[in-house]
């Protein structure tokens, strides 16, 4: 009986951990959405007097959606430009370094270093590229919460 109790506690803890890891990326946009809704509430009340309450809510939601789409679009364009510039600068720097007449030992070490740097840069680029869908999910949660 005691072993069964321990197993159920372990299973429950594992399930809670998996649920937490699933919900964790959504907590920040939920809190941010609630803060923005609190900040924009006086504006919503003023608009509700001039318009209908429902129209005011739709208008503010549409405005926030447009701002969010512009923000995400700007981040994607910025990231694309930064990565392109980074790759160009790294390639030019490595080409210049390899054009020097270096001793064989230094040249071999440089080749190993260049290989590792290119692996790390591609790893960082992949991580940032994979974070864009997460950002989009957080944006949808941000718009849907209030």
Order of alpha helices (4+ residues) and beta strands (2+ residues): alpha-alpha-alpha
